[in-house]
Amino acid sequence: MPPQLQSQSPAGARVLQGDLASLSPSLRDFIESSVKLCQPDALHICDGSEDENRSMLRLLEEQGALKRLRKYNNCWLARTDPRDVARVESKTVIVTPERRDTVPGPRDGGVSQLGRWMSPEEWEKAMNLRFPGCMKGRVMYVIPFSMGPVGSPLSKIGVELTDSPYVVVSMRVMTRVGKAVLSALGSGEFVRCLHSVGCPLPLKKPLVNNWPCNPELTLIAHIPDQRSIVSFGSGYGGNSLLGKKCFALRIASRIAKDEGWLAEHMLILGITNPAGQKKYFAAAFPSACGKTNLAMMKPSLPGWKVECVGDDIAWMKFDKDGNLRAINPENGFFGVAPGTSSKTNPNAMATIGQNTIFTNVAETSDGGVYWEGMDEDLPAGVTLSSWKNRPWTPEDGEPCAHPNSRFCTPAAQCPIIDPQWESPEGVPIEAVIFGGRRPQGVPLVYEALSWAHGVFVGAAMRSEATAAAEHTGKVIMHDPFAMRPFFGYNFGRYLSHWLSMEQRPGARLPKIFHVNWFRKSSSGRFLWPGYGENIRVLEWMFDRIEGQAGAELSAVGFIPSPGALNLRGLPDLDLGQLFGLPPDFWRKEVEDIRAYFQREVERDLPEEMETQLEQLEQRVLRL
């Protein structure tokens, strides 16, 4: 906006774009109180336009925070400070008056694995230490955003205030941003999101990679009673794009409990069989377990079609007819780059060729990107610069791309985006799939015996740890519902909420399955080919829903009966190992689940979960 058109906010910041007076009183109060606290020089109310986006990208390029990738159309590379590369679970808290509202047990007061609690008094001190004056010399951007299609009864609106242009351009990809959102909001309720990189100007020390952050003071807080999120010190996606895990899971799961629906860490896919029948499945996998690959699968079986509704988040609500309907509340994919290739996920590779922001991947000398597992040979003479912005060769002994490097890309560009992906009423979910990365003992697929047993299967999920968090090594971690870092309230009450779905009058509950693509032989090779061949497992589930596929009872649930799984065209597979249930493994599994429930959930564990564990133990004893 030209200088002569600039106005002044009541709290003193110049208004560069937008009209404060046109906003609802509650939104204006949120902005003005935040301006008073953070003391930015100027205020910019985002309209979500293409012109605004281009000017933000130019600004980031001038600041050296983004680099244009000349090999592609409108693609950009960000390299972060090496201290700011992932979600920081140890610095992510839920603020409630009572600890038990956030986390169940442990009774000894030790650290819970199911979330971190902070008292309102502690939070007030932490806020006062960080936020006063934190945006001095910077612009505060006001981002009105919709989680889900604008105006859908399943959607929710948030407003993020941030001093990071990187967040502005990324939120425009990941959510619906702009004037239409403000119109839909009117004077209604919204989730308040405040974010600062924590680097007021002038800087006290130089930036690394032109990436402002304040790792020493990073803190991401959620205040569910106030429907608010406050994040300080990190510019990295999961900590700064507050519509992502913060809103879509932690705050939304609490809203969902209060309002009677489900906010889950799940992909949504549509699957059509050769006869033209279509069903929608939702699936919960921890990070690095092939969630995006499954959501965008290229099926190996002729006549089958998979279409993507979403690759990460599902908001699900029963309609008046009792169908569980789901929307993907996001507008883009924030995918892990390493391991993504034309073999593992050709549709993702086709999606990211334009209008994409890459973070912490390697750069090729001809203006492209590269990462481990891309499985493409570099052209002769083309060299690599690592995510640390240094020349790189395989002899360096470390990855060229950070293991948690990302692509941020519009979902609408996906070649197999589902025609109903923005349907306001959502798509009907007929199956829920749980899964994890389990090298030993867990069969390729099994079906839960009942809804309550399915909830237990979700509660007992375990998987190898991933690069998306701070954990290292191949430890098997409990990750119930793939939600361990994302619960917005007490996990025991979350389980009760899931169990209560069975009591809803007229509810048509989806079937629940568990999959494990990652079982290995004694020699360490994968027993199942995975990727496009996973359609064979989905086919069995599809036919189970139709009552057409054979299954037999096992200790863990229904597994495909001999011949029920379509293996035509595959080399000989060791089905004994793929579906075997080693008694010693499962006795230990029961012990580990019981110990986990006692330690982490304790008195808040629903009685039905104890019953399900005892029934599993009895079945395992008969192996």
Backbone torsions as a table, in degrees:
resi	resn	phi	psi	omega
1	MET	NA	133.0	179.2
2	PRO	-59.2	149.0	-175.9
3	PRO	-53.2	-36.1	-176.4
4	GLN	-68.7	-16.4	-179.6
5	LEU	-97.9	-3.2	-179.4
6	GLN	-69.0	144.6	174.4
7	SER	-119.7	-178.3	-177.3
8	GLN	-120.7	134.7	173.6
9	SER	-77.5	154.1	179.2
10	PRO	-56.1	-27.1	-179.7
11	ALA	-85.8	-1.2	171.2
12	GLY	111.4	-11.3	-178.5
13	ALA	-84.2	141.6	174.3
14	ARG	-66.5	137.7	176.8
15	VAL	-95.6	107.6	-176.7
16	LEU	-80.7	-33.5	-179.1
17	GLN	-151.0	139.4	176.8
18	GLY	99.5	172.9	-175.4
19	ASP	-128.8	105.2	-179.6
20	LEU	-59.4	-38.8	-174.8
21	ALA	-63.4	-22.3	-177.9
22	SER	-82.9	-8.5	-176.4
23	LEU	-84.3	159.0	178.8
24	SER	-65.2	153.3	-179.7
25	PRO	-55.1	-40.0	-177.7
26	SER	-68.2	-38.5	178.1
27	LEU	-69.7	-41.1	178.7
28	ARG	-61.8	-41.9	179.1
29	ASP	-61.6	-42.4	179.2
30	PHE	-60.7	-46.3	-179.2
31	ILE	-65.0	-48.1	-173.8
32	GLU	-68.4	-38.3	177.4
33	SER	-67.0	-35.0	178.8
34	SER	-71.4	-37.6	175.3
35	VAL	-61.8	-43.5	179.8
36	LYS	-62.1	-39.0	-179.2
37	LEU	-73.0	-50.1	-170.7
38	CYS	-87.7	-22.0	175.0
39	GLN	58.6	49.2	174.1
40	PRO	-68.5	159.9	175.7
41	ASP	-74.4	-32.9	-172.4
42	ALA	-147.3	165.2	-176.6
43	LEU	-129.5	136.0	-179.2
44	HIS	-133.2	113.6	178.4
45	ILE	-90.5	114.9	-171.7
46	CYS	-73.1	138.0	177.2
47	ASP	-106.7	-3.6	176.8
48	GLY	74.1	9.2	-174.6
49	SER	-76.2	163.0	177.1
50	GLU	-66.7	-37.6	177.7
51	ASP	-60.7	-44.8	179.2
52	GLU	-62.2	-43.2	-179.4
53	ASN	-61.9	-44.2	179.3
54	ARG	-62.1	-39.7	-178.9
55	SER	-68.9	-34.4	177.1
56	MET	-67.0	-42.5	179.0
57	LEU	-63.7	-40.6	177.0
58	ARG	-62.0	-42.9	179.1
59	LEU	-60.7	-45.8	179.5
60	LEU	-64.2	-35.9	177.0
61	GLU	-66.0	-42.9	178.4
62	GLU	-63.8	-35.6	179.9
63	GLN	-76.7	-10.7	-177.3
64	GLY	79.7	11.7	-179.1
65	ALA	-85.3	-24.9	175.5
66	LEU	-127.9	146.4	176.0
67	LYS	-121.9	131.6	178.8
68	ARG	-70.8	134.7	178.3
69	LEU	-98.6	101.9	-169.1
70	ARG	-68.3	-15.3	-178.3
71	LYS	-73.4	-20.8	-174.0
72	TYR	-123.8	171.9	179.3
73	ASN	-90.4	114.1	176.3
74	ASN	54.3	47.7	174.7
75	CYS	-115.1	148.1	-169.8
76	TRP	-138.3	152.5	179.6
77	LEU	-121.8	127.9	172.0
78	ALA	-113.8	137.8	171.3
79	ARG	-117.0	127.0	-175.5
80	THR	-92.5	167.6	165.8
81	ASP	-58.9	130.6	-177.7
82	PRO	-58.7	-12.6	177.2
83	ARG	-88.2	1.9	-174.4
84	ASP	-136.5	77.5	-169.5
85	VAL	-128.7	-2.4	-174.5
86	ALA	-158.9	169.2	170.2
87	ARG	-59.7	144.1	-179.7
88	VAL	-114.4	88.4	-176.5
89	GLU	-61.6	-33.7	-178.0
90	SER	-68.3	-15.7	-178.9
91	LYS	-118.5	22.9	-180.0
92	THR	-116.2	121.5	-171.0
93	VAL	-130.4	157.9	170.0
94	ILE	-112.7	130.1	-176.5
95	VAL	-104.8	113.4	175.9
96	THR	-139.6	155.9	-179.4
97	PRO	-59.5	-38.9	-179.3
98	GLU	-113.1	135.9	180.0
99	ARG	-57.2	-38.4	-174.8
100	ARG	-68.6	-18.7	174.3
101	ASP	-67.3	-27.8	-177.9
102	THR	-94.2	-49.8	-176.2
103	VAL	-133.4	143.6	171.6
104	PRO	-77.1	171.4	174.0
105	GLY	12.8	-165.6	-13.5
106	PRO	-71.0	146.0	-174.0
107	ARG	-61.3	-26.8	-178.7
108	ASP	-75.3	-1.5	178.0
109	GLY	81.2	7.8	178.8
110	GLY	-67.9	177.0	-178.3
111	VAL	-70.8	129.0	177.5
112	SER	-82.2	144.6	172.4
113	GLN	-81.8	-6.7	-171.6
114	LEU	-107.7	28.0	178.1
115	GLY	130.2	162.1	179.1
116	ARG	-120.7	131.7	-177.2
117	TRP	-101.9	145.2	170.8
118	MET	-135.1	136.6	179.6
119	SER	-74.3	155.0	177.3
120	PRO	-57.5	-33.6	-179.8
121	GLU	-68.4	-44.0	176.5
122	GLU	-62.6	-41.3	-178.1
123	TRP	-64.5	-39.7	179.4
124	GLU	-60.7	-41.3	177.3
125	LYS	-64.3	-45.2	-178.9
126	ALA	-62.1	-41.0	178.9
127	MET	-63.2	-45.9	-177.8
128	ASN	-67.1	-25.1	177.7
129	LEU	-74.9	-29.2	-169.3
130	ARG	-104.8	-44.8	-163.1
131	PHE	-87.8	-31.4	-178.5
132	PRO	-56.7	118.9	177.1
133	GLY	75.3	11.1	-172.0
134	CYS	-69.9	-15.7	-178.5
135	MET	-110.3	16.6	179.7
136	LYS	-55.1	134.8	178.9
137	GLY	80.8	-3.8	-176.4
138	ARG	-115.0	169.9	175.3
139	VAL	-96.1	134.9	170.0
140	MET	-92.4	119.5	178.0
141	TYR	-94.4	134.4	177.8
142	VAL	-104.1	114.1	-175.6
143	ILE	-112.3	100.0	172.7
144	PRO	-80.1	124.8	-174.4
145	PHE	-138.6	148.5	176.5
146	SER	-108.6	129.9	170.5
147	MET	-91.4	106.1	-173.0
148	GLY	100.9	166.8	-179.3
149	PRO	-55.3	136.4	-177.1
150	VAL	-59.2	125.2	177.7
151	GLY	90.9	-7.8	178.5
152	SER	-66.8	141.3	176.6
153	PRO	-64.5	-15.0	177.7
154	LEU	-94.1	-5.1	-175.6
155	SER	-88.6	162.0	175.1
156	LYS	-136.5	154.0	-178.3
157	ILE	-112.3	142.6	174.4
158	GLY	-131.4	162.6	171.5
159	VAL	-131.6	120.8	177.9
160	GLU	-105.5	128.7	171.6
161	LEU	-102.6	125.9	-175.4
162	THR	-146.3	155.3	173.6
163	ASP	-106.3	19.8	-177.1
164	SER	-115.8	112.9	173.8
165	PRO	-62.0	-29.2	176.2
166	TYR	-60.2	-39.9	177.1
167	VAL	-65.8	-39.0	-179.7
168	VAL	-59.7	-50.7	-176.8
169	VAL	-69.9	-32.1	-179.7
170	SER	-74.9	-39.9	178.3
171	MET	-64.4	-31.2	177.5
172	ARG	-65.1	-31.2	176.0
173	VAL	-76.9	-44.5	-169.6
174	MET	-83.2	-20.1	-179.4
175	THR	-135.8	174.3	172.8
176	ARG	-91.9	119.6	-171.9
177	VAL	-119.8	142.4	166.6
178	GLY	130.8	-160.3	-171.3
179	LYS	-63.4	-36.8	-179.8
180	ALA	-61.5	-33.2	179.1
181	VAL	-68.6	-44.2	178.0
182	LEU	-61.4	-38.7	178.2
183	SER	-64.7	-43.5	179.4
184	ALA	-66.8	-33.3	-179.0
185	LEU	-69.0	-45.5	-176.4
186	GLY	54.9	-125.2	177.2
187	SER	-107.5	22.0	-176.9
188	GLY	-79.0	-174.9	-178.2
189	GLU	-78.4	148.4	175.3
190	PHE	-147.5	158.0	176.2
191	VAL	-86.4	127.8	-176.9
192	ARG	-88.9	123.0	-176.4
193	CYS	-125.6	119.6	179.0
194	LEU	-120.4	126.4	-178.1
195	HIS	-135.5	137.6	171.9
196	SER	-139.9	141.3	175.0
197	VAL	-72.1	-14.3	175.2
198	GLY	76.1	33.1	-179.3
199	CYS	-132.0	74.5	178.2
200	PRO	-62.0	153.3	178.8
201	LEU	-98.8	147.0	-2.6
202	PRO	-70.7	150.8	-178.2
203	LEU	-66.9	144.3	176.0
204	LYS	-85.3	-24.3	175.8
205	LYS	-146.5	153.9	-174.8
206	PRO	-65.7	152.0	177.3
207	LEU	-77.9	152.7	171.2
208	VAL	-99.3	125.0	-178.3
209	ASN	58.6	28.6	-178.9
210	ASN	54.1	32.5	-175.7
211	TRP	-114.8	104.1	-179.6
212	PRO	-74.3	131.9	174.8
213	CYS	-164.4	168.8	-177.8
214	ASN	-141.4	73.1	-171.8
215	PRO	-58.5	-31.8	-177.7
216	GLU	-63.6	-29.5	-175.8
217	LEU	-115.1	13.6	-178.6
218	THR	-59.3	134.1	177.1
219	LEU	-157.0	133.0	178.2
220	ILE	-122.8	114.3	-174.2
221	ALA	-118.0	143.9	177.3
222	HIS	-122.5	128.9	178.9
223	ILE	-117.5	87.1	-170.5
224	PRO	-62.4	-34.7	-179.7
225	ASP	-63.0	-28.0	179.5
226	GLN	-99.8	0.3	-176.1
227	ARG	51.8	51.4	-177.7
228	SER	-136.7	154.4	178.7
229	ILE	-132.0	134.0	179.8
230	VAL	-132.8	122.2	-174.4
231	SER	-128.6	134.7	-176.6
232	PHE	-135.7	136.0	164.0
233	GLY	96.4	-14.1	-179.2
234	SER	-122.0	136.6	174.2
235	GLY	-98.9	-6.4	-175.3
236	TYR	-68.9	146.6	-173.0
237	GLY	-39.2	-66.1	-173.8
238	GLY	-64.0	-19.2	179.1
239	ASN	-97.1	-18.1	-172.7
240	SER	-120.9	-28.1	174.6
241	LEU	-84.5	87.2	-163.9
242	LEU	-73.5	-9.4	171.6
243	GLY	-72.6	-19.1	-172.0
244	LYS	-72.8	-115.7	-175.2
245	LYS	-66.1	-34.5	-174.2
246	CYS	-60.9	-53.4	-179.3
247	PHE	-82.9	-53.9	-169.5
248	ALA	-61.7	-25.7	-179.3
249	LEU	-119.2	-60.0	-171.3
250	ARG	-65.5	-52.6	178.8
251	ILE	-74.0	-41.6	-177.6
252	ALA	-65.1	-34.1	179.7
253	SER	-64.4	-35.0	176.7
254	ARG	-71.2	-42.9	176.2
255	ILE	-59.8	-42.6	-178.6
256	ALA	-62.0	-40.0	177.1
257	LYS	-62.4	-45.4	-178.1
258	ASP	-65.7	-32.6	-173.7
259	GLU	-104.0	-4.1	174.1
260	GLY	87.2	32.1	175.5
261	TRP	-132.9	-167.1	-174.1
262	LEU	-130.6	130.6	172.9
263	ALA	-116.4	113.0	-166.3
264	GLU	-132.0	153.0	177.5
265	HIS	-82.6	73.1	-172.1
266	MET	-137.5	140.9	167.1
267	LEU	-76.5	162.8	173.3
268	ILE	-132.3	126.6	177.2
269	LEU	-132.1	151.1	171.8
270	GLY	-102.2	136.7	-178.2
271	ILE	-130.5	127.0	-177.2
272	THR	-117.6	129.4	-179.3
273	ASN	-87.0	172.1	-177.0
274	PRO	-60.0	-21.6	179.3
275	ALA	-83.6	-2.8	178.5
276	GLY	91.4	3.7	175.4
277	GLN	-76.2	141.6	-178.1
278	LYS	-126.6	139.9	175.2
279	LYS	-136.8	155.1	176.9
280	TYR	-113.3	133.6	178.1
281	PHE	-118.2	149.1	169.4
282	ALA	-117.0	144.5	-176.0
283	ALA	-141.2	134.6	-179.5
284	ALA	-111.0	111.4	174.7
285	PHE	-126.9	142.8	169.8
286	PRO	-62.5	166.1	178.4
287	SER	-56.0	148.3	176.9
288	ALA	66.6	25.2	175.4
289	CYS	-113.2	17.4	173.7
290	GLY	87.8	23.8	-177.8
291	LYS	-63.5	-51.7	-179.9
292	THR	-64.6	-37.2	178.4
293	ASN	-61.2	-41.6	-179.9
294	LEU	-69.7	-40.9	-178.3
295	ALA	-62.1	-27.3	-177.1
296	MET	-118.0	27.5	-173.8
297	MET	-58.0	142.2	170.0
298	LYS	-103.5	101.6	-171.7
299	PRO	-63.9	144.5	178.8
300	SER	-86.1	-19.1	-176.8
301	LEU	-87.0	132.3	179.8
302	PRO	-60.2	140.4	174.1
303	GLY	87.5	-12.4	178.5
304	TRP	-92.2	145.4	-179.8
305	LYS	-134.1	133.7	173.9
306	VAL	-116.2	133.8	176.7
307	GLU	-127.3	147.5	-171.3
308	CYS	-100.4	125.0	169.3
309	VAL	-94.9	-39.6	178.3
310	GLY	-167.5	156.3	-174.9
311	ASP	-113.0	2.6	-172.5
312	ASP	-146.2	-40.0	-172.4
313	ILE	-129.2	139.2	173.2
314	ALA	-130.5	128.0	169.5
315	TRP	-106.4	123.0	-170.0
316	MET	-127.5	133.7	-177.4
317	LYS	-142.9	140.1	177.3
318	PHE	-73.4	135.7	176.4
319	ASP	-89.4	-178.4	-174.9
320	LYS	-64.7	-20.5	178.8
321	ASP	-93.1	2.8	178.0
322	GLY	88.3	4.4	177.4
323	ASN	-82.0	138.6	176.3
324	LEU	-83.8	111.1	-176.1
325	ARG	-106.2	141.8	-174.1
326	ALA	-127.9	143.0	166.2
327	ILE	-118.4	154.1	165.2
328	ASN	-89.7	111.3	-176.2
329	PRO	-73.6	-6.4	-177.7
330	GLU	-95.1	165.4	-178.6
331	ASN	-114.9	-5.6	-176.5
332	GLY	-147.8	178.4	175.5
333	PHE	-112.0	131.3	176.1
334	PHE	-115.2	73.9	-167.5
335	GLY	-93.2	154.1	173.8
336	VAL	-75.1	126.7	-176.2
337	ALA	-76.6	-51.4	-176.9
338	PRO	-56.0	135.2	-178.0
339	GLY	90.9	-11.6	177.5
340	THR	-85.6	125.5	-176.4
341	SER	-151.6	175.6	177.6
342	SER	-67.0	-19.7	176.5
343	LYS	-85.5	-48.3	-174.4
344	THR	-77.0	-34.5	-175.5
345	ASN	-156.4	74.0	-177.8
346	PRO	-60.5	-30.7	-178.7
347	ASN	-71.5	-34.8	174.6
348	ALA	-65.4	-42.2	179.9
349	MET	-62.0	-36.1	177.8
350	ALA	-71.3	-29.2	-177.6
351	THR	-71.3	-37.3	-168.0
352	ILE	-89.9	9.4	-176.6
353	GLY	-75.8	-6.7	178.2
354	GLN	-152.8	159.0	173.8
355	ASN	52.4	39.1	-173.5
356	THR	-122.2	141.0	173.7
357	ILE	-106.1	116.9	176.9
358	PHE	-97.5	140.9	179.0
359	THR	-129.6	124.1	174.9
360	ASN	64.3	27.4	168.4
361	VAL	-91.9	172.0	175.1
362	ALA	-82.7	158.1	-179.4
363	GLU	-117.4	136.2	176.9
364	THR	-90.3	154.3	-176.1
365	SER	-68.5	-13.9	176.4
366	ASP	-97.4	17.1	172.9
367	GLY	86.9	25.9	177.8
368	GLY	-115.3	-169.0	179.0
369	VAL	-121.4	161.8	-179.4
370	TYR	-155.4	153.6	175.6
371	TRP	-160.5	166.6	177.4
372	GLU	-61.7	135.7	178.4
373	GLY	83.6	5.5	177.0
374	MET	-70.0	-25.6	175.9
375	ASP	57.7	39.2	174.0
376	GLU	-126.9	134.8	177.5
377	ASP	-76.6	137.7	176.6
378	LEU	-74.0	141.3	175.6
379	PRO	-59.5	153.7	179.6
380	ALA	-54.6	133.4	176.2
381	GLY	85.9	-9.1	179.4
382	VAL	-85.4	131.7	-178.2
383	THR	-115.0	170.7	-176.5
384	LEU	-118.0	144.1	164.8
385	SER	-113.0	132.1	-175.0
386	SER	-74.7	175.4	177.8
387	TRP	-64.0	-18.0	175.9
388	LYS	-87.5	7.3	177.1
389	ASN	65.2	40.5	176.6
390	ARG	-129.1	150.7	174.6
391	PRO	-55.0	140.9	-173.2
392	TRP	-134.7	140.3	170.5
393	THR	-135.5	160.6	-179.7
394	PRO	-57.6	-21.1	-179.0
395	GLU	-75.7	-6.1	-176.5
396	ASP	-65.8	-23.6	176.6
397	GLY	82.8	5.4	175.1
398	GLU	-139.8	159.9	-175.8
399	PRO	-64.6	148.8	175.7
400	CYS	-75.9	-31.6	176.4
401	ALA	-111.5	145.5	176.3
402	HIS	-63.1	141.1	-178.8
403	PRO	-56.7	-23.6	178.9
404	ASN	-106.9	21.0	178.2
405	SER	-64.5	155.3	-166.3
406	ARG	-134.7	158.7	163.0
407	PHE	-120.1	138.7	179.2
408	CYS	-119.0	107.9	-166.2
409	THR	-141.5	146.0	-177.9
410	PRO	-65.8	132.3	179.9
411	ALA	-62.8	-32.4	-177.1
412	ALA	-62.0	-19.8	179.7
413	GLN	-79.7	-11.5	-177.5
414	CYS	-64.5	128.1	-177.4
415	PRO	-61.1	-23.4	-179.0
416	ILE	-115.4	30.3	177.0
417	ILE	-61.8	136.1	-174.9
418	ASP	-71.0	139.4	179.7
419	PRO	-57.4	-25.4	-178.5
420	GLN	-98.9	15.7	-171.0
421	TRP	-66.2	-23.3	176.9
422	GLU	-110.8	20.2	178.8
423	SER	-61.8	124.1	-177.4
424	PRO	-59.9	-32.1	-178.0
425	GLU	-85.7	-5.6	-179.7
426	GLY	82.0	174.7	-179.8
427	VAL	-109.0	147.9	-176.5
428	PRO	-78.8	123.8	-177.3
429	ILE	-92.2	122.4	-179.6
430	GLU	-108.4	-12.2	176.7
431	ALA	-146.5	142.3	171.7
432	VAL	-116.5	129.0	-177.2
433	ILE	-115.1	129.5	169.5
434	PHE	-106.5	155.4	179.1
435	GLY	-172.1	164.8	177.8
436	GLY	-159.0	176.2	179.8
437	ARG	-93.7	97.4	-176.8
438	ARG	-123.0	103.2	-176.7
439	PRO	-65.7	-24.8	-173.9
440	GLN	-128.8	148.9	160.2
441	GLY	79.4	-30.4	-173.8
442	VAL	-94.9	127.2	-174.5
443	PRO	-69.4	165.5	-178.5
444	LEU	-56.0	-45.2	-179.4
445	VAL	-156.0	144.4	167.5
446	TYR	-150.8	156.2	-179.1
447	GLU	-105.1	136.7	178.3
448	ALA	-64.4	151.3	-176.3
449	LEU	-79.1	-21.7	-177.3
450	SER	-165.2	174.8	176.8
451	TRP	-62.5	-46.1	-179.1
452	ALA	-62.7	-39.5	177.2
453	HIS	-65.3	-38.1	177.0
454	GLY	-62.3	-40.3	176.4
455	VAL	-63.2	-39.6	176.1
456	PHE	-62.5	-42.1	178.6
457	VAL	-58.4	-44.2	176.7
458	GLY	-62.9	-40.1	-178.1
459	ALA	-67.6	-28.3	-175.5
460	ALA	-94.9	5.8	-177.1
461	MET	-57.2	140.0	174.9
462	ARG	-139.2	152.7	-177.9
463	SER	-160.6	159.3	173.3
464	GLU	-64.9	141.9	-180.0
465	ALA	-64.3	159.3	-173.3
466	THR	-127.3	170.6	180.0
467	ALA	-77.4	-8.5	-177.9
468	ALA	-72.4	-14.8	178.6
469	ALA	-122.5	-167.5	-173.2
470	GLU	-87.8	-1.1	-175.0
471	HIS	-78.7	147.7	178.4
472	THR	-125.4	159.4	177.5
473	GLY	85.9	172.6	-173.5
474	LYS	-98.3	43.8	179.9
475	VAL	-75.3	144.1	175.4
476	ILE	-85.7	117.2	-177.1
477	MET	-111.9	144.1	169.8
478	HIS	-68.1	131.2	179.0
479	ASP	-143.2	71.6	-174.7
480	PRO	-58.8	130.5	179.4
481	PHE	57.5	17.7	-172.2
482	ALA	54.3	28.1	-174.4
483	MET	-115.8	4.8	-172.8
484	ARG	-47.1	-46.1	-179.7
485	PRO	-84.6	1.5	-165.5
486	PHE	-122.8	2.2	179.0
487	PHE	-63.4	134.9	177.5
488	GLY	-95.5	-2.6	179.4
489	TYR	-159.6	177.4	-175.6
490	ASN	-49.6	123.2	-175.4
491	PHE	-62.2	-34.9	177.7
492	GLY	-61.4	-39.7	178.6
493	ARG	-72.9	-30.7	174.3
494	TYR	-61.5	-43.9	178.2
495	LEU	-63.2	-41.2	177.3
496	SER	-61.5	-38.0	179.2
497	HIS	-63.2	-44.7	177.4
498	TRP	-62.5	-44.8	180.0
499	LEU	-60.8	-33.5	-176.4
500	SER	-67.0	-18.3	-179.8
501	MET	-59.7	-29.0	-179.1
502	GLU	-68.5	-22.0	-177.1
503	GLN	-88.8	-4.9	-176.9
504	ARG	-70.9	127.2	-178.6
505	PRO	-58.8	128.3	175.7
506	GLY	76.1	5.5	-177.2
507	ALA	-66.8	129.8	174.7
508	ARG	-100.5	96.1	-171.8
509	LEU	-78.0	138.1	174.7
510	PRO	-68.2	155.5	169.7
511	LYS	-71.4	152.9	-179.9
512	ILE	-118.2	132.9	180.0
513	PHE	-127.3	162.8	171.6
514	HIS	-128.9	136.6	178.4
515	VAL	-126.1	156.8	175.3
516	ASN	-147.8	97.9	-179.6
517	TRP	-78.0	-6.5	-161.4
518	PHE	-111.5	16.9	-179.9
519	ARG	-69.7	138.8	-176.5
520	LYS	-115.2	155.3	175.4
521	SER	-79.0	174.2	178.3
522	SER	-62.4	-22.8	179.0
523	SER	-89.8	-1.4	174.6
524	GLY	94.2	6.5	178.7
525	ARG	-94.9	151.6	178.6
526	PHE	-67.7	136.2	-177.7
527	LEU	-83.4	-20.3	-176.6
528	TRP	-119.8	136.6	-175.6
529	PRO	-69.3	-24.6	174.2
530	GLY	69.9	-162.7	179.0
531	TYR	51.2	-126.2	-176.3
532	GLY	-61.9	-23.2	179.2
533	GLU	-71.9	-14.2	178.2
534	ASN	-63.8	-14.6	176.3
535	ILE	-58.2	-29.3	-179.1
536	ARG	-64.6	-35.6	176.9
537	VAL	-72.3	-42.2	178.1
538	LEU	-63.5	-35.2	177.8
539	GLU	-60.9	-43.0	179.2
540	TRP	-63.0	-43.7	177.9
541	MET	-61.6	-46.2	179.8
542	PHE	-54.4	-47.9	-178.3
543	ASP	-71.8	-29.9	174.8
544	ARG	-62.8	-40.8	179.1
545	ILE	-62.7	-36.6	179.6
546	GLU	-80.3	-4.9	-178.7
547	GLY	74.8	25.8	-172.8
548	GLN	-112.8	-11.2	-174.9
549	ALA	-106.4	142.3	-179.3
550	GLY	-75.4	147.3	176.8
551	ALA	-150.5	154.0	175.9
552	GLU	-129.8	150.3	-177.4
553	LEU	-73.8	132.6	173.3
554	SER	-126.5	-179.1	-179.7
555	ALA	-64.5	-27.7	-174.5
556	VAL	-101.4	-15.1	-177.5
557	GLY	153.5	-167.8	178.3
558	PHE	-81.3	126.2	175.7
559	ILE	-113.9	158.6	-178.9
560	PRO	-57.9	133.4	175.1
561	SER	-73.7	161.4	-178.1
562	PRO	-51.9	127.5	178.9
563	GLY	87.5	-9.6	-176.4
564	ALA	-76.8	-25.8	179.0
565	LEU	-90.8	125.8	-177.4
566	ASN	-73.5	105.2	-179.2
567	LEU	-112.4	13.8	-178.3
568	ARG	-59.9	132.9	176.7
569	GLY	89.5	-9.5	177.8
570	LEU	-89.1	149.2	171.5
571	PRO	-63.3	164.3	-179.1
572	ASP	-55.5	129.8	177.9
573	LEU	-111.0	149.0	177.4
574	ASP	-85.9	84.4	-176.9
575	LEU	-65.7	-27.5	176.6
576	GLY	-60.1	-45.5	177.9
577	GLN	-74.4	-35.8	-175.1
578	LEU	-67.4	-32.7	-178.2
579	PHE	-115.4	1.0	-178.0
580	GLY	-63.3	146.1	178.5
581	LEU	-120.1	84.6	-177.6
582	PRO	-60.2	122.7	-175.8
583	PRO	-56.0	-43.1	-178.6
584	ASP	-63.5	-40.3	179.2
585	PHE	-60.9	-46.4	-174.1
586	TRP	-75.3	-30.0	173.0
587	ARG	-63.9	-40.5	177.4
588	LYS	-67.4	-37.8	179.0
589	GLU	-60.7	-45.0	178.1
590	VAL	-59.9	-44.2	178.8
591	GLU	-60.6	-44.2	-177.7
592	ASP	-66.4	-40.7	178.8
593	ILE	-64.5	-44.0	179.9
594	ARG	-61.8	-44.2	-179.8
595	ALA	-63.2	-38.8	179.6
596	TYR	-65.2	-47.7	178.9
597	PHE	-60.4	-43.1	-178.6
598	GLN	-66.3	-39.7	-176.6
599	ARG	-76.5	-43.8	-168.9
600	GLU	-98.3	-29.0	-173.7
601	VAL	-112.7	-37.6	170.6
602	GLU	50.0	-124.3	-172.0
603	ARG	-68.7	-13.6	179.1
604	ASP	-91.2	1.5	178.7
605	LEU	-72.2	122.8	178.1
606	PRO	-59.2	143.7	-178.2
607	GLU	-57.1	-34.2	-179.3
608	GLU	-61.6	-32.0	178.8
609	MET	-70.4	-36.9	176.0
610	GLU	-64.9	-41.1	178.6
611	THR	-61.6	-44.8	179.9
612	GLN	-62.8	-39.3	178.9
613	LEU	-65.2	-42.8	178.9
614	GLU	-63.2	-40.0	179.7
615	GLN	-66.6	-38.9	175.6
616	LEU	-61.8	-44.0	-179.4
617	GLU	-59.1	-43.4	179.6
618	GLN	-63.8	-39.7	178.8
619	ARG	-67.9	-38.6	-179.6
620	VAL	-66.6	-35.5	-179.9
621	LEU	-64.3	-19.8	179.8
622	ARG	-90.8	-1.9	180.0
623	LEU	-64.4	NA	NA
